[in-house]
């Protein structure tokens, strides 16, 4: 079905009058609500999650396909920088291939559907209804890769790359099989004005030409390391445009008059990793990441879909949607960006919260903010866990950040993590986060998962509740080496106070020597949950490890995430409300509740559906900056609170 985005219904359970009974009215109003990581802040307008392929109609309507979008159909529709709605269900499409013609959209379906990953669905552009399916491949149960890696149409013909079948299949747009063209591991497709087919082989850096009858013609062999990931034939110029996902990170242009000839590029060579025109990792108007879609409209405007690096097992939790639209002269017109799904960005202490670091990206600004950098370098660090499709987590988009002596340490983890990955930065690597270690891992001499809470404190020390040990492990920070790489010493262990066993969260504040322990559910399989009891130990390092005070008993159900700064504790909840309760760490009293100070312009989501989905920082002017994940709006919510 065709889905038009609508504004979410209010999720706050307390009326303004009821809220006033629990918190001083002045305090409740002393905050603002903003967002980052999405061009638009409301559900009705927001940019959809994780677009992995794109088709552009002659009239400039953009269609993108995604593996998963929490709050709309998997094919999103845009024009002139605005949303026109979506097609299908949120989990209907594989995302890796889409094309269209005057009347229909064709997109690869997902393995979880009744048709399977080897099937293409045809949808009416007029109303978004699926009216036909075409079986392309026997590989119908592929979930962590694409069975169909390219789609294209010309006249009444549909071309589809059957990747594992090592062939390009040709059908009529009504699904009548015409012929197969044998080619190992075919990918992106394009058809030129003579009706010849061009097929990319990403792994070999080649683009193969076939006649309309399927006979092999010419081959373009790209330079070593090139990975052709997207193709588009520009009839107005006679050029084949090739998106290169290799180290060049740009679009290659080839003249097809006679022998294919390389004629130039569009975009900075090296993309976001180039150091001649910017800082390594810095994104920009033509500093592309991985290019996954190219299209033009009849006015000559160019559209480029590029995805920041940092993937996930379901392909939908990749680095996000990043569409750039350019005029015929190559001037940037606008961007459509959705750069966070299930993740959060931590305020940066080194810039007093001017920058925000997620597990993979860096943002700044307000009202959607500016995408500053992608911190993943897949070529220098191919074994970065954030690139591992077989990791135990769906992604590592949750960022935690501290600065010690002017050096940043980043922790990247998933939605409900049992493992945490640590990174550092240095001048030579710019914005790129350099992989260091993991907990559990050899650097910490343990294979036990972290199920009892994790904290990287402001001194760089790590506190962790290892699985079923009923102990808190304290790994002291040992400093940085000459390259900026951090290290930690052997753990000392502290028996967890029996009154708070099993622990579910740990927060330690070295400035005030305050330990905050949240209790989990005793005997329950769900170690990601808290039971609502939070114990505060003032003077922990000084020896107070047995007499908590205060003990905070949360009154709202299903607490999920906590964070602390200054003298305040911040609590978010799952399956209930998006509210953030703020408690005084000295008295244990509820101070105020953050709901949404800007409901007309910002969606704050349903809840906090993640263990570490809240981050907080106390700025030098006394303002608290609180960030929260929002999977509905594919954004990061930012509250700014002045007590």
FITOR-943112 format. One line per 2 residues: number of its first residue (from 1); their letters; for each residue x, y, z of C-alpha. Coordinates in steps of 0.02 Angstrom, whole numbers, padded with zeros to 5 digits. Layout:
N
NUM) a) X Y Z; ...
//
This chain:
643
1) xx) 00000 00000 00000; 00048 00181 -00022
3) xx) 00083 00255 00148; 00079 00441 00184
5) xx) 00179 00486 00339; 00073 00556 00478
7) xx) 00122 00637 00640; 00138 00519 00786
9) xx) 00004 00522 00919; 00061 00603 01082
11) xx) 00146 00473 01191; 00158 00570 01353
13) xx) 00047 00491 01484; 00041 00639 01601
15) xx) -00052 00798 01561; 00032 00964 01592
17) xx) -00077 00988 01746; -00032 00818 01815
19) xx) 00152 00849 01781; 00144 01008 01882
21) xx) 00093 00905 02033; 00257 00811 02026
23) xx) 00383 00946 01979; 00396 01134 01996
25) xx) 00321 01218 01844; 00473 01330 01821
27) xx) 00592 01183 01818; 00486 01088 01693
29) xx) 00493 01233 01571; 00681 01265 01582
31) xx) 00729 01151 01440; 00723 01144 01251
33) xx) 00699 00996 01135; 00794 00977 00971
35) xx) 00857 00839 00858; 01009 00782 00758
37) xx) 01048 00657 00619; 00891 00680 00513
39) xx) 00849 00820 00393; 00675 00833 00469
41) xx) 00619 00812 00648; 00438 00754 00632
43) xx) 00374 00583 00583; 00271 00658 00442
45) xx) 00424 00733 00359; 00571 00629 00418
47) xx) 00693 00547 00298; 00679 00358 00298
49) xx) 00804 00236 00370; 00949 00151 00283
51) xx) 00912 00177 00098; 01022 00052 00003
53) xx) 00971 00083 -00178; 00887 00221 -00278
55) xx) 00791 00256 -00437; 00748 00431 -00501
57) xx) 00604 00462 -00621; 00620 00588 -00764
59) xx) 00510 00709 -00665; 00629 00706 -00517
61) xx) 00538 00589 -00400; 00662 00489 -00296
63) xx) 00623 00311 -00242; 00738 00224 -00118
65) xx) 00733 00046 -00051; 00775 -00002 00128
67) xx) 00783 -00167 00221; 00692 -00095 00372
69) xx) 00607 00066 00422; 00522 00067 00591
71) xx) 00388 00193 00549; 00347 00181 00363
73) xx) 00357 00076 00207; 00524 00013 00145
75) xx) 00518 00111 -00017; 00526 00296 00025
77) xx) 00475 00432 -00099; 00545 00609 -00110
79) xx) 00538 00758 -00225; 00615 00931 -00212
81) xx) 00690 00889 -00044; 00526 00836 00035
83) xx) 00442 00672 00078; 00297 00611 -00028
85) xx) 00265 00457 00080; 00314 00276 00055
87) xx) 00267 00110 -00023; 00242 -00060 00057
89) xx) 00275 -00125 00232; 00423 -00075 00339
91) xx) 00502 -00249 00322; 00449 -00295 00146
93) xx) 00604 -00256 00042; 00783 -00317 00037
95) xx) 00840 -00142 -00007; 00983 -00186 -00123
97) xx) 00899 -00156 -00292; 00761 -00044 -00361
99) xx) 00712 00024 -00531; 00559 00095 -00616
101) xx) 00472 00158 -00772; 00327 00275 -00810
103) xx) 00198 00167 -00721; 00287 00048 -00601
105) xx) 00421 00024 -00470; 00517 -00140 -00462
107) xx) 00607 -00186 -00301; 00690 -00341 -00229
109) xx) 00587 -00419 -00089; 00650 -00480 00078
111) xx) 00683 -00660 00130; 00559 -00640 00272
113) xx) 00415 -00614 00152; 00312 -00757 00082
115) xx) 00397 -00730 -00087; 00578 -00727 -00028
117) xx) 00739 -00637 -00069; 00744 -00704 -00248
119) xx) 00585 -00612 -00296; 00551 -00441 -00371
121) xx) 00390 -00351 -00329; 00306 -00235 -00453
123) xx) 00213 -00086 -00378; 00101 00043 -00460
125) xx) 00176 00216 -00446; 00003 00293 -00444
127) xx) -00053 00215 -00280; 00091 00106 -00217
129) xx) -00005 -00057 -00235; 00094 -00214 -00272
131) xx) 00013 -00293 -00424; 00136 -00427 -00476
133) xx) 00288 -00528 -00422; 00427 -00600 -00529
135) xx) 00535 -00744 -00468; 00714 -00707 -00520
137) xx) 00821 -00823 -00414; 00809 -00987 -00319
139) xx) 00905 -00900 -00179; 00748 -00855 -00082
141) xx) 00814 -00865 00096; 00961 -00745 00090
143) xx) 00952 -00620 00233; 01128 -00553 00263
145) xx) 01169 -00520 00080; 01077 -00478 -00081
147) xx) 01016 -00616 -00195; 00963 -00485 -00323
149) xx) 01100 -00354 -00342; 01040 -00250 -00489
151) xx) 00880 -00200 -00579; 00849 -00098 -00736
153) xx) 00709 -00070 -00861; 00703 -00023 -01045
155) xx) 00540 -00019 -01142; 00442 -00172 -01090
157) xx) 00594 -00268 -01025; 00656 -00293 -00847
159) xx) 00836 -00344 -00813; 00885 -00423 -00647
161) xx) 01055 -00478 -00579; 01043 -00651 -00500
163) xx) 01204 -00637 -00399; 01221 -00815 -00335
165) xx) 01149 -00885 -00496; 01291 -00801 -00594
167) xx) 01175 -00729 -00725; 01075 -00578 -00776
169) xx) 00895 -00627 -00809; 00785 -00537 -00936
171) xx) 00595 -00533 -00919; 00456 -00429 -00988
173) xx) 00389 -00306 -00860; 00242 -00426 -00848
175) xx) 00359 -00565 -00792; 00379 -00667 -00952
177) xx) 00555 -00738 -00958; 00655 -00691 -01114
179) xx) 00835 -00748 -01090; 00979 -00768 -00967
181) xx) 01151 -00689 -00987; 01289 -00786 -00901
183) xx) 01408 -00682 -00795; 01489 -00720 -00629
185) xx) 01427 -00617 -00480; 01332 -00482 -00577
187) xx) 01289 -00320 -00488; 01225 -00148 -00539
189) xx) 01144 -00129 -00710; 01120 00009 -00840
191) xx) 01055 00015 -01018; 01126 00134 -01147
193) xx) 01036 00223 -01290; 01076 00081 -01411
195) xx) 00988 -00043 -01298; 01150 -00125 -01242
197) xx) 01164 -00186 -01063; 01307 -00139 -00945
199) xx) 01337 -00251 -00794; 01453 -00212 -00649
201) xx) 01556 -00344 -00561; 01603 -00256 -00400
203) xx) 01731 -00378 -00335; 01833 -00379 -00496
205) xx) 01815 -00195 -00540; 01743 -00233 -00712
207) xx) 01592 -00172 -00811; 01534 -00286 -00951
209) xx) 01434 -00238 -01105; 01307 -00354 -01187
211) xx) 01201 -00328 -01342; 01013 -00323 -01335
213) xx) 01016 -00506 -01386; 01135 -00549 -01244
215) xx) 01298 -00565 -01342; 01456 -00508 -01250
217) xx) 01532 -00349 -01319; 01658 -00237 -01230
219) xx) 01727 -00235 -01053; 01785 -00088 -00948
221) xx) 01923 -00138 -00829; 01935 -00009 -00691
223) xx) 02094 00028 -00594; 02152 -00089 -00457
225) xx) 02046 -00072 -00300; 01896 00004 -00389
227) xx) 01726 -00070 -00345; 01585 -00020 -00463
229) xx) 01434 -00012 -00349; 01310 00093 -00449
231) xx) 01283 00124 -00635; 01185 00257 -00731
233) xx) 01186 00294 -00917; 01162 00479 -00952
235) xx) 01078 00490 -01122; 01101 00680 -01128
237) xx) 01291 00664 -01127; 01319 00486 -01186
239) xx) 01418 00450 -01028; 01410 00297 -00917
241) xx) 01419 00354 -00736; 01498 00227 -00619
243) xx) 01491 00242 -00430; 01656 00180 -00358
245) xx) 01644 00104 -00183; 01832 00075 -00181
247) xx) 01960 00195 -00106; 01923 00332 -00235
249) xx) 01744 00354 -00169; 01687 00452 -00321
251) xx) 01591 00437 -00484; 01690 00386 -00639
253) xx) 01631 00447 -00810; 01656 00344 -00968
255) xx) 01617 00394 -01147; 01533 00252 -01241
257) xx) 01567 00322 -01415; 01666 00179 -01490
259) xx) 01788 00102 -01366; 01737 00153 -01189
261) xx) 01849 00295 -01133; 01874 00366 -00960
263) xx) 01836 00553 -00969; 01836 00616 -00789
265) xx) 01756 00606 -00618; 01623 00685 -00512
267) xx) 01665 00704 -00329; 01826 00719 -00231
269) xx) 01946 00577 -00265; 01963 00486 -00100
271) xx) 01793 00549 -00044; 01776 00576 00141
273) xx) 01949 00500 00171; 02039 00629 00063
275) xx) 02162 00739 00161; 02200 00870 00026
277) xx) 02032 00958 00033; 01977 00917 00211
279) xx) 02008 00816 00367; 02013 00628 00349
281) xx) 01838 00564 00385; 01754 00730 00348
283) xx) 01602 00718 00236; 01547 00858 00122
285) xx) 01453 00909 -00034; 01564 00800 -00146
287) xx) 01661 00704 -00014; 01562 00544 -00036
289) xx) 01562 00387 00069; 01504 00226 -00018
291) xx) 01400 00268 -00172; 01251 00152 -00192
293) xx) 01138 00246 -00313; 01149 00370 -00457
295) xx) 01008 00451 -00556; 00961 00604 -00657
297) xx) 00797 00688 -00702; 00744 00768 -00866
299) xx) 00803 00939 -00805; 00980 00872 -00790
301) xx) 00983 00870 -00600; 01096 00734 -00528
303) xx) 01054 00629 -00375; 01183 00527 -00279
305) xx) 01142 00405 -00140; 01291 00369 -00029
307) xx) 01292 00272 00134; 01413 00306 00276
309) xx) 01512 00153 00328; 01461 00049 00478
311) xx) 01345 -00095 00439; 01236 -00219 00529
313) xx) 01178 -00396 00503; 01007 -00347 00440
315) xx) 01077 -00222 00312; 00954 -00091 00374
317) xx) 01063 -00030 00516; 01197 00033 00399
319) xx) 01270 00207 00410; 01108 00283 00349
321) xx) 01025 00373 00205; 01125 00515 00126
323) xx) 01054 00583 -00038; 01136 00731 -00123
325) xx) 01045 00826 -00261; 01145 00933 -00384
327) xx) 01098 01053 -00522; 01149 01016 -00702
329) xx) 01301 01127 -00667; 01352 01018 -00520
331) xx) 01300 01138 -00382; 01226 01059 -00227
333) xx) 01039 01091 -00214; 00996 00997 -00055
335) xx) 01029 00843 00050; 00910 00715 00122
337) xx) 00990 00627 00270; 00940 00497 00398
339) xx) 01100 00450 00487; 01042 00361 00643
341) xx) 00919 00221 00672; 00945 00122 00831
343) xx) 01084 00227 00906; 01132 00381 01003
345) xx) 01266 00516 00994; 01363 00571 01147
347) xx) 01403 00754 01180; 01589 00789 01159
349) xx) 01673 00857 01317; 01822 00925 01218
351) xx) 01709 01047 01123; 01592 01078 01270
353) xx) 01455 00983 01177; 01475 01069 01009
355) xx) 01507 00900 00928; 01412 00738 00955
357) xx) 01488 00565 00927; 01384 00414 00883
359) xx) 01461 00242 00865; 01502 00283 00683
361) xx) 01467 00466 00645; 01495 00643 00710
363) xx) 01365 00781 00709; 01351 00964 00757
365) xx) 01221 01102 00755; 01035 01112 00787
367) xx) 00870 01076 00696; 00935 00916 00618
369) xx) 01114 00971 00632; 01258 00948 00512
371) xx) 01338 00782 00470; 01523 00814 00506
373) xx) 01612 00648 00483; 01602 00460 00463
375) xx) 01727 00387 00586; 01746 00218 00498
377) xx) 01891 00187 00378; 01859 00019 00293
379) xx) 02021 00019 00195; 02145 00056 00334
381) xx) 02049 -00045 00463; 01954 -00182 00370
383) xx) 01935 -00281 00531; 01848 -00140 00623
385) xx) 01706 -00226 00719; 01587 -00093 00654
387) xx) 01604 -00173 00482; 01577 -00352 00539
389) xx) 01414 -00418 00468; 01426 -00571 00581
391) xx) 01449 -00477 00743; 01337 -00529 00886
393) xx) 01254 -00358 00884; 01148 -00281 00747
395) xx) 01258 -00128 00742; 01375 -00022 00847
397) xx) 01287 00145 00827; 01279 00188 01012
399) xx) 01421 00304 01059; 01498 00340 01228
401) xx) 01637 00469 01236; 01759 00537 01363
403) xx) 01911 00649 01349; 02065 00625 01454
405) xx) 02206 00753 01441; 02136 00818 01277
407) xx) 02123 00644 01201; 01958 00563 01156
409) xx) 01910 00383 01192; 01756 00319 01100
411) xx) 01653 00167 01149; 01542 00094 01014
413) xx) 01409 -00035 01057; 01241 -00101 01002
415) xx) 01064 -00085 01064; 01078 -00208 01209
417) xx) 01263 -00250 01212; 01363 -00381 01300
419) xx) 01522 -00321 01214; 01597 -00147 01201
421) xx) 01724 -00087 01072; 01852 00048 01113
423) xx) 01931 00174 00993; 02049 00322 00996
425) xx) 02088 00468 00882; 02247 00558 00831
427) xx) 02294 00703 00719; 02357 00596 00575
429) xx) 02192 00501 00565; 02081 00653 00581
431) xx) 01903 00604 00623; 01934 00417 00599
433) xx) 01910 00312 00755; 02055 00190 00770
435) xx) 02006 00017 00838; 02096 -00028 01000
437) xx) 02014 -00164 01103; 01852 -00242 01159
439) xx) 01777 -00294 01325; 01768 -00442 01333
441) xx) 01931 -00470 01240; 02115 -00510 01258
443) xx) 02160 -00334 01315; 02054 -00363 01470
445) xx) 02094 -00547 01491; 01914 -00605 01493
447) xx) 01788 -00691 01382; 01641 -00653 01496
449) xx) 01508 -00539 01425; 01465 -00376 01513
451) xx) 01290 -00410 01578; 01297 -00315 01742
453) xx) 01330 -00139 01681; 01469 -00042 01594
455) xx) 01546 00128 01626; 01692 00221 01548
457) xx) 01717 00361 01674; 01788 00534 01643
459) xx) 01963 00479 01698; 01963 00339 01570
461) xx) 01938 00199 01697; 01820 00058 01650
463) xx) 01694 -00019 01770; 01605 -00177 01717
465) xx) 01489 -00309 01788; 01547 -00470 01707
467) xx) 01422 -00607 01678; 01360 -00700 01834
469) xx) 01509 -00653 01941; 01421 -00535 02064
471) xx) 01577 -00429 02057; 01618 -00258 01986
473) xx) 01779 -00260 01886; 01878 -00098 01889
475) xx) 02007 -00079 01750; 02118 00074 01786
477) xx) 02167 00183 01639; 02354 00171 01607
479) xx) 02371 00319 01488; 02406 00344 01303
481) xx) 02556 00292 01201; 02642 00404 01074
483) xx) 02508 00371 00943; 02365 00412 01061
485) xx) 02318 00230 01091; 02246 00201 01266
487) xx) 02280 00052 01378; 02210 -00014 01540
489) xx) 02284 -00110 01687; 02229 -00272 01764
491) xx) 02061 -00269 01850; 02032 -00254 02034
493) xx) 01869 -00334 02089; 01740 -00276 02213
495) xx) 01601 -00387 02275; 01435 -00315 02220
497) xx) 01333 -00259 02371; 01204 -00395 02402
499) xx) 01063 -00268 02415; 01085 -00220 02231
501) xx) 01120 -00392 02154; 01111 -00426 02013
503) xx) 01173 -00260 01947; 01108 -00204 01779
505) xx) 01191 -00032 01760; 01348 00049 01829
507) xx) 01389 00235 01827; 01540 00304 01918
509) xx) 01580 00489 01938; 01762 00513 01990
511) xx) 01742 00701 02017; 01626 00671 02165
513) xx) 01677 00491 02201; 01497 00435 02174
515) xx) 01448 00260 02119; 01273 00229 02050
517) xx) 01213 00049 02038; 01048 -00003 01961
519) xx) 00976 -00172 02006; 00918 -00298 01877
521) xx) 00784 -00431 01884; 00837 -00572 01999
523) xx) 00818 -00742 01919; 00757 -00666 01757
525) xx) 00833 -00711 01589; 00823 -00530 01533
527) xx) 00986 -00456 01598; 00952 -00299 01494
529) xx) 00812 -00242 01611; 00814 -00145 01775
531) xx) 00693 -00172 01920; 00678 00011 01972
533) xx) 00797 00012 02122; 00947 00125 02106
535) xx) 01076 00140 02244; 01192 00290 02259
537) xx) 01357 00271 02353; 01445 00433 02397
539) xx) 01628 00406 02438; 01644 00240 02347
541) xx) 01832 00249 02317; 01854 00315 02494
543) xx) 01782 00152 02559; 01593 00169 02562
545) xx) 01544 00013 02466; 01408 -00049 02582
547) xx) 01298 00098 02638; 01200 00175 02495
549) xx) 01117 00341 02516; 01005 00388 02440
551) xx) 00914 00236 02371; 00803 00290 02229
553) xx) 00646 00189 02194; 00582 00230 02021
555) xx) 00394 00249 02009; 00378 00234 01820
557) xx) 00380 00058 01747; 00512 -00021 01636
559) xx) 00668 00084 01665; 00792 00048 01527
561) xx) 00934 00173 01523; 01021 00287 01648
563) xx) 01155 00420 01637; 01225 00545 01761
565) xx) 01313 00713 01762; 01341 00840 01899
567) xx) 01223 00801 02042; 01085 00726 01935
569) xx) 01030 00556 01875; 00936 00540 01710
571) xx) 00819 00392 01679; 00733 00333 01520
573) xx) 00599 00199 01500; 00550 00067 01373
575) xx) 00377 00012 01311; 00296 00159 01399
577) xx) 00343 00341 01370; 00485 00442 01294
579) xx) 00501 00542 01456; 00666 00569 01544
581) xx) 00655 00583 01732; 00787 00682 01824
583) xx) 00832 00639 02005; 00941 00730 02130
585) xx) 01087 00619 02180; 01098 00695 02355
587) xx) 00915 00687 02406; 00853 00552 02288
589) xx) 00703 00660 02244; 00627 00678 02072
591) xx) 00672 00852 02010; 00581 00860 01844
593) xx) 00529 00761 01691; 00580 00802 01514
595) xx) 00443 00764 01390; 00448 00874 01234
597) xx) 00470 01061 01237; 00446 01073 01049
599) xx) 00307 00950 01001; 00261 01038 00839
601) xx) 00433 01018 00765; 00516 00871 00852
603) xx) 00461 00691 00872; 00542 00615 01026
605) xx) 00497 00434 00990; 00406 00303 01091
607) xx) 00531 00265 01229; 00714 00223 01258
609) xx) 00728 00049 01183; 00912 00023 01223
611) xx) 01023 -00004 01374; 01138 00144 01338
613) xx) 01019 00253 01238; 01040 00404 01353
615) xx) 01196 00513 01361; 01217 00672 01463
617) xx) 01349 00808 01480; 01361 00959 01596
619) xx) 01421 01110 01497; 01533 01246 01565
621) xx) 01384 01365 01577; 01286 01247 01691
623) xx) 01174 01179 01553; 01143 00992 01541
625) xx) 01140 00918 01365; 01044 00754 01358
627) xx) 01036 00645 01202; 00914 00503 01171
629) xx) 00892 00376 01032; 00735 00387 00923
631) xx) 00710 00238 00809; 00542 00302 00746
633) xx) 00609 00464 00676; 00782 00394 00632
635) xx) 00860 00533 00734; 00944 00582 00896
637) xx) 00837 00685 01016; 00930 00825 01107
639) xx) 00862 00904 01266; 00951 01053 01343
641) xx) 00906 01081 01525; 00956 01221 01642
643) x) 00912 01181 01825
//
